[in-house]
Amino acid sequence: MRLTIDEYCKHFKMSKEMLNSKIRAKKLNYIIEDSKTYIIVTNTPAIIEKSEKNLEEKNSTTQISKPKITIATVLTLFQKENTFLKNKITKLENKIDKLIDDKEKMLRDERDKIEQIYSSKDEQLKNILTLVNKKMRFEREKDSLDSANDLEDFKHHGEAELIHDLKLVELKEYLKSLNIKSSQRKIIKKHFLDAYDNDSRVIHRDGKLYLDFSKYDYSDLLAY
């Protein structure tokens, strides 16, 4: 019979170096098939028995290493995969819900900002309408005066007050109309409060601060 180099070394407890040395010295019979070397040995019962035993052990190991797949195993695998997919879908749904909530919050904040801007504009419009009503009342009162001198004095006083009021702008409303941050508005307001007592440009009436852009330059106090 013939043995491979590994089989020969294992059976005769010989190193490959020694076996190759014997092959080169032509002390052993060998053949080469498909680039593989086989050693020709006598078919002794011990060798045949050992080869058959190795073959049986190899077949037994192969059978053990390949467990039989049952229907229960397949169902268990499908259940695990199904549970994994369900968990993944739940996480994706939660992420989508969070994105929707964040978008809705952003839209609400934007809406509140727009409403605040329009509310400020409405307040300015109310002030203008109030001044217009003052002028109309002044005209009616002017017509009811009997004395020409009184009429002239009243006209001069009323028009001066009206013109002055038209030029005045409340600091709080003016800051609201500016497209600036809350922290920047606080800085500007502090500038005016610091200059409250010693700066004639800061006009105060009924606990409120006013600006007169027709007479004064507020660029230093409005800086932030």
C-alpha positions, 0 to 999 in steps of 0.5 A: 500500500502507499502512504502520504508523507504525513501518514508515513511520519505519523505511523513510523514516528519519523520527522519529515526532514528524516523522511525527505533525507531517505527519499533523496537517498533513494532508501524508500520506494515512492511515487509522485502523482498530481504533484503529491508524494506517496511512500510505497510500504508493505501491506502489514495488518497493523498498518491496514488496521490503523488506516481503517481506524483513522478512517472510522474516527474521521467519519465519526468526527464528521458526523458529530460536527454536523448536527442535524437541523430540526424544524424547532431550530429553524423556528427558533431562528425565525423567532429571534430574527423577528424579535430583532426586526420588531425592536429595530422598527420600534426604534425607527418609529421612536426616532421619527416621532421625535423628529416630528415633535422637534419640527412642530416645536420649531414651527410653534416657536417661529409662529410665536416669534412672528406673532410677537413681531406683529403685536409690536407693530400693532402697538405702534399702530395704536400709538399712531391712531392715538396721535391722530385722534389727538389731532382730530380732537384738537381741530374740534376744540379749535373750532369751538374757541370764541376768541381769536387770541385763545385760538392762536395760543391753543393751536400753537400749544396743541400742535407743538405737543402733537409734533413732539409726541409724534417724534417720541418713541418708547424705548421698550417698543423700539427695542421690540421692533429691532431684530436683535437677541434678548441679551442685546436688548438688555445691554441697550436698556442698561445703557439708558438706565445708566444715563437716566439722571445725567443725559438729557437725551433720555426722556422719561414720562410716567415711569417709561423711557422715550427717545427723540430721534428728531433731536438726538443721536442715540448711536452710542447708547444703542450699541451692543 
